[in-house]
Amino acid sequence: MTAVAQTSIRLAAPHDDPGLRALYRSTRADELEAVGWEAGMIDAFCDLQYDMQQAHYGRTFPNLERRVVVDVADSVVGQVAVDRQPDLYTLVDISVLPPSRGRGLGTRLLGGVIEVADDAAVPVALTVSKGSPARSLYERHGFRIQASTDLHHHMRRPAAGKRAAR
C-alpha cells in the first residue's frame, strides 16, 4: 500500500491545530535553520507567524475551506486551503510534511481542487514563490503565469466544465 493510499482527506477541525502548526513550521524549516536561532525561539516565531497567517486568511478569504490530509493515526501530514467565490476559486495554501512529499499527496490535493472548480466551471488562481518547485506541478495542471512580482508568480487555470464551454 502506498503512502497516498494510507491517508484520507477531511475538513480541518480544531483538534488539528497542533498538526497544522507543525506543518507550517516544516514549510519554514530551511530558511529558519540558516538564521541560527535556538529551537525554542524558532518555535515561538513560527507560532506567532502561524497565528498572523490565520488571522490574515480570516480577513482576506471569507469563504476559506481547509482540508487536512491525515495518516492512519489521524495525524496531519498535509493540508489545502481554498477560498471559493462564485466566479473564482483561490488556492490559498497547500503543503505536505517533508517525509510525505514526493508521493503524490500534493498532486492529489491539487487535483481535488481542480475537479471541484471544473464541476463549478470556475477558474482557479494561486500565488507561488519564485523558484518554488511547486510551480512545475501547477504548470502541469494547466496553470499559467498571469503576473509576477519580485518574489511571486500569480498563476491562473482557466475554467473548464459545462458552464465554461457555453
N, C-alpha and C positions, 0 to 999 in steps of 0.2 A: 504494500500500500504506500502511495506517495505522500509527501508532506501535505500537499494540497488536499488529498482525499481524507486526511486525518483532521481537517479543520472544518469549521462551519462559520457562517456569517449571520449575524443577528444585529438588531438595533442595540446601540450602546445603552448601558444602564449606569446608574450612579455607582454601583459596586465595581465598575470597570475603571474608575478614576486612577487608582494606583498603577494599573497596567498601561493606561494611556499616558500617564506621566513618564513611566519608564520608556515607553515607545518614543515620546518626544525627546527625552534625554539621548536616546540612541541616534536620533537624527542630527544631534549637535555634537556628538562624541569627538569626531575628528577635529573640528575647529577648536573645541574647548580643551582638548588634550594639549594642543600647541600653546595654550595660554600659560600652563604650568601651575594652575590653581590646585589646592588640595581638594580631595573628593567631596568633603562637606560643603565647601564653597561652590563647587560645580553643581551639587545637588540643590543648594539654596537658589543659585542663579537660575537653573533650569525650572525649578518650581515657580519662581517669580515670572519667568518668561512664558511658561505654560499658562499661568493664570491670566496674564495680559493677553495672550493669544486667544484664549477662550472668551474673554470679555470683548475683544475686538470682533471675533466671529459673531457673538451675540448681537452686537450693534450693527454690523455690516451685512449680515446674511440672515434675514428674517425667517427664511424657510429652510434653514440648515437641518439636514438629517445626517446623523453619524451612525455608521455601522462598524462593527468590530469583527475581525477575524479572530476566532478563538480555537485553541487546540483542544484535545480530548479532556484536558483538565480544566477547561473553561478559562484558561489564561490568555490574555490579549497578545496576539502575535502580529496584528496589523489592523489598519483602520482606513476608512474612506469617509469623507465628509462632502456632501453635495448640497448646494443651495438650489432649490427647484422653483424657478419663476415660470409663469405661463409661457413665456417666449424664449427662455434661455435657462439652461442648467449650467451652473458653475461648479466645476470640480475644485473645491476649496483646499482639500488636503487629502493626500494618500500616502501611507507609509507602512513599512513592514520591518519588523525587527531584523537585525543583521543575520542571525543564524537561519532565518526563514527566507531570506532573499535569494533570488535566482532559481526559485522552484515553482514559478507561475502564479504566485499569490497576487502580485501587482497586476498582472495581466487579467487574472480572474476578477479582481475588483474593478479595474477599468472597463472590462467587458460588460460587467453588470450595469455600470453607469451608462454606457453606450446603448445597451439593449433597452433600458427604460427610456432613455432620451429618444431613441428611434421609434419606440412604440408611441411616444407622445409627439413625434415629428418636430422636435425642437433641437437646436444646435447645442453643443457643449463647449464651454470656454474654460480655460485654465491659465495659470501663470506658472512658469518653470524657471528656475535659476539657470543662468547661462552656464554652460559646462556640465549641467546635470546629466548623468547617464539616462535619466528617465525621458529625456527629450526624444530619443530614438524610439522608445516604446510608444510615446504619443504619436509620433510621425507614422509608425507602422499601423496605427489605428485611425489614420485619416486626419489627424490634427495638423494644421499649418500655421506658421507664424503670421500673425496679423500686425504686430508692432513689437518693438523692443526698446528697452531702456538700457542703462549701463549695466544693470545687474540681472534683468529678467527678459524672457520672451513671453509675450502674450499670444496664446495659441487658441485656435478655434477649429471645431469639427462641424461641418455643415449638417443641417437637419436631414434626416432620412425618414422614410416611412410614408404612410398613406397621405397624411396632410401635406407633407413637403412635396410630394410628387404632383400635386394638383396645380 
